[in-house]
Amino acid sequence: MKRMNYEEFEEYVKENLKILLPEAYEDFDILIREVRRPGYSYHGLMLTGKEEGCGVIADLDHYYQEYRRPVPISKIMLSIASMVQERIPDVEFGDIQDYEKVRSRLFIRVMNRMWCWDYLSRVPYRAIEDLAVTSHILVTMNGGQVSSTPVTKELLETYGVSEDQLFEDAMENGKRLFPPEIRYMADVLEVNRDERAERIITNAHGINGAAALFYPGEMDEVAGLMGGDYYAVPTSIHEMILVPDKEDISEAKMNQALQRTICDITDERDWLSDHIYFYDSKQHVFLSIGFNGDLKSLA
């Protein structure tokens, strides 16, 4: 069988997906829409209920890449059908415009301002050095899968609340929904803790865990654990490595190690920054230790 191009693949999925779904999905519409995320976009397959008013989005570009590997189209279709049934939203899409109904579902993410400037032009955010903290609504969480939608400027206007209130609620609920988790690097590497002083900060789900460092008071709590000042190494949007400040530490070498790590290991869509940060525990200041290159052009 001749391999399908993307357009043929998209049409095949739209025409055959319902065959694999229960009768409850018979009246759902299948649409393809461009989905814009921080730093990238993709073709999203949306299954929308006419009465329920809810939708499920699948990254169709990801599934097409799987098809080209090649993974059999039958396996691809079963995977999409399974994902759709697992991601039934916990909140109706019509309720997203009601602040009181989504308030307890707000949480924060962190991204790079330089790399996500187009995305950030559409959403309220809080700038921290060259990073940006944004507010999102948890739509559904199933095991290792989290679906969310950003709070846009238009949505915030609909809510009729201030940006300060939005971020206060997002910080408070985010810490409850995605509690911070700090691990010893030594435990990950299975060595003695005396040999490795670094720690890793993420959240209990391991998804968008770098944002945990920006919860109110979290930087100072980390300083207490680290014994004072420390460096934050953003290996991805999901975690940061925390390194205690020592006299023999080389900021240049840490930057070089970070750049190698994210280029070689981290998915580009999960990049957070190309340089390290420093937290001054006495001044309570989070500082960027910059990189003069253009890492995006090196990938």
C-alpha positions in Angstrom: 0.0 0.0 0.0 1.3 3.4 -1.0 2.3 5.6 2.0 -0.1 8.5 2.5 1.1 12.1 2.6 -0.1 14.3 5.5 -3.3 15.5 3.8 -4.3 11.9 2.9 -3.5 10.8 6.4 -5.6 13.5 7.9 -8.6 12.6 5.7 -8.2 8.9 6.5 -8.3 9.6 10.3 -11.4 11.8 9.9 -13.2 9.2 7.9 -12.4 6.1 9.9 -12.0 7.2 13.6 -15.6 6.8 14.5 -15.6 3.2 13.5 -13.3 2.5 16.5 -15.3 4.6 19.0 -18.4 3.6 21.0 -21.9 4.6 19.8 -21.9 7.5 22.3 -19.5 9.3 19.9 -21.8 8.9 16.9 -23.0 12.5 16.9 -19.6 14.1 17.6 -18.0 16.2 14.9 -14.4 15.7 13.9 -12.5 18.9 13.1 -8.9 19.7 12.4 -7.6 23.0 13.8 -4.2 24.7 14.2 -3.2 24.6 17.9 -0.7 27.2 19.0 1.5 26.3 22.0 4.5 28.1 23.5 7.2 28.0 20.9 5.4 25.7 18.4 2.1 24.8 16.8 0.5 21.6 15.5 -2.6 20.2 13.7 -5.0 19.3 16.4 -7.8 16.8 15.9 -10.8 17.9 17.9 -13.8 15.7 18.6 -16.6 17.9 19.7 -20.0 16.9 21.1 -22.9 19.0 19.8 -24.9 18.8 23.1 -22.1 18.2 25.6 -20.1 21.1 24.2 -16.9 19.4 25.0 -13.8 18.6 22.9 -10.8 16.5 22.8 -7.6 17.5 21.0 -5.0 15.1 19.7 -1.7 16.1 18.2 -2.1 14.8 14.6 1.4 15.8 13.6 2.8 13.5 16.2 0.7 10.6 15.0 1.7 11.2 11.4 5.4 11.1 12.4 4.6 7.7 14.0 3.0 6.6 10.8 6.1 7.5 8.8 8.5 5.5 11.1 6.6 3.3 10.0 4.0 2.3 12.5 1.0 0.4 11.0 -2.0 2.7 10.4 -4.2 0.2 12.3 -2.1 0.7 15.4 -2.1 4.5 14.9 -5.9 4.5 14.7 -6.3 2.4 17.8 -4.0 4.7 19.7 -5.9 7.8 18.7 -9.3 6.1 19.6 -7.9 5.1 23.0 -6.5 8.6 23.7 -9.8 10.2 22.8 -11.7 8.0 25.3 -9.2 8.7 28.1 -9.3 12.5 27.6 -12.9 13.2 28.3 -12.8 16.7 29.8 -13.4 17.1 33.6 -14.8 20.6 32.9 -17.3 21.5 30.2 -15.9 23.9 27.6 -18.9 26.2 28.1 -17.9 26.6 31.7 -14.4 27.8 30.9 -15.9 31.3 30.5 -17.2 31.2 34.1 -14.4 32.2 36.5 -15.9 30.7 39.6 -16.2 27.3 37.8 -12.5 27.3 36.7 -10.9 29.1 39.6 -10.0 25.9 41.5 -8.5 24.5 38.2 -6.0 27.3 37.6 -2.3 26.6 37.6 0.9 28.1 36.3 3.5 27.2 33.6 6.8 28.9 32.9 8.3 29.5 29.4 11.0 31.6 27.7 10.0 35.1 26.7 12.4 35.3 23.8 11.3 32.1 22.2 7.5 32.4 22.9 6.9 36.1 22.2 4.2 35.5 19.7 2.3 33.2 22.1 2.8 35.7 25.0 1.3 38.5 23.0 -2.1 36.8 23.5 -1.9 35.9 27.1 -1.4 37.8 30.4 1.9 36.8 32.1 4.4 37.7 34.8 8.0 38.4 33.7 10.9 37.0 35.7 14.1 37.9 34.1 13.8 36.4 30.5 11.2 33.9 31.6 7.4 34.3 31.8 4.9 32.7 34.1 1.5 32.1 32.5 -1.9 31.0 33.8 -3.7 27.9 32.5 -6.9 26.0 33.2 -6.7 22.2 33.9 -9.1 20.5 31.5 -8.4 16.9 32.3 -5.6 14.9 34.0 -5.4 11.1 33.3 -2.2 9.4 34.6 0.7 10.9 32.7 -1.5 13.0 30.4 -2.5 16.6 31.2 -4.8 18.6 29.0 -5.2 22.4 29.6 -6.1 25.6 28.0 -4.4 29.0 28.5 -6.1 32.0 30.0 -6.0 34.5 27.2 -6.4 38.2 27.4 -9.9 37.9 26.0 -10.8 35.2 28.5 -9.5 37.3 31.4 -11.7 40.3 30.2 -14.7 37.9 30.2 -13.9 37.0 33.8 -13.9 40.6 35.0 -11.1 39.9 37.5 -7.7 41.6 37.6 -4.4 40.0 36.5 -3.3 40.1 40.1 -6.3 38.1 41.2 -5.8 35.6 38.3 -2.2 34.9 39.2 -2.8 34.8 42.9 -5.4 32.1 42.3 -3.3 30.3 39.7 -0.3 30.2 42.2 -2.5 28.9 45.1 -4.3 26.3 43.2 -1.3 25.3 41.1 0.6 24.3 44.3 -2.4 22.2 45.3 -2.9 20.5 41.9 0.8 20.2 41.1 2.6 20.2 44.5 6.4 20.7 44.3 8.7 17.8 44.7 12.4 18.1 45.4 14.7 15.1 44.9 18.3 14.4 45.5 20.3 14.0 42.3 22.3 11.3 44.1 19.1 9.2 44.4 18.5 9.5 40.7 22.1 8.5 39.9 22.0 5.8 42.6 25.1 7.2 44.4 25.8 8.3 47.9 24.2 11.7 48.8 27.5 13.0 50.1 28.9 12.7 46.6 26.3 14.8 44.8 24.8 17.9 46.5 22.6 18.8 43.6 18.8 18.5 43.8 16.0 18.4 41.3 12.8 20.4 41.6 9.7 19.4 39.7 6.1 18.6 40.7 4.5 15.4 41.9 3.3 14.6 38.3 6.6 15.5 36.6 4.8 17.6 34.0 5.7 21.3 33.6 7.5 20.9 36.9 10.0 23.8 36.4 7.1 26.1 37.4 7.2 24.8 40.9 10.2 27.0 41.7 8.1 30.0 41.1 5.4 29.2 43.6 5.2 31.9 46.4 8.0 31.4 48.9 9.4 28.3 47.1 12.8 29.9 46.2 13.4 30.7 49.9 12.3 27.2 50.9 14.8 25.8 48.5 17.5 28.1 49.9 16.9 26.6 53.3 17.4 23.1 51.9 20.5 24.1 49.9 22.1 26.0 52.8 21.9 29.4 51.1 22.5 30.7 47.6 22.1 28.3 44.6 22.0 28.0 40.8 18.9 26.8 38.9 19.7 24.9 35.8 16.7 24.7 33.5 17.1 21.3 31.7 13.5 21.4 30.5 10.1 22.9 31.3 9.5 19.8 33.4 12.3 20.3 35.9 15.3 22.3 37.1 18.5 21.1 38.6 19.5 23.0 41.8 23.2 23.5 42.5 24.5 25.0 45.7 26.8 28.0 45.3 30.5 27.1 45.9 33.8 28.9 45.5 35.1 26.5 42.9 31.9 26.5 40.7 32.2 27.7 37.1 29.2 29.4 35.7 30.6 29.2 32.2 31.0 25.4 32.4 27.5 25.0 33.8 26.1 27.0 30.8 28.1 24.8 28.4 26.9 21.6 30.1 23.3 22.9 29.9 23.5 23.8 26.3 24.9 20.3 25.4 22.2 18.6 27.5 19.2 20.3 26.0 20.6 20.0 22.4 21.4 16.3 22.8 18.6 15.1 25.1 15.7 17.5 25.6 12.9 17.7 23.0 13.0 21.2 21.5 9.3 21.7 22.5 10.4 21.2 26.1 13.2 23.8 26.1 13.0 26.4 28.8 16.2 28.4 28.5 19.8 28.2 27.1 21.4 29.5 30.3 21.4 29.1 34.1 20.0 31.3 36.9 21.2 32.3 40.3 19.2 32.8 43.5 20.6 35.3 46.0 19.0 34.1 49.2 20.0 37.3 51.2 18.6 39.8 48.7 15.8 37.4 47.6 16.6 38.0 43.9 16.4 35.6 41.0 19.1 36.5 38.4 19.8 35.3 34.8 23.4 34.2 34.1 23.1 34.8 30.4 24.3 33.1 27.3 25.3 35.2 24.3 24.7 32.7 21.6 21.6 31.7 19.7 20.9 28.2 20.8 17.8 27.8 18.7 20.0 28.2 15.6 22.3 25.4 16.8 19.7 22.7 17.2 
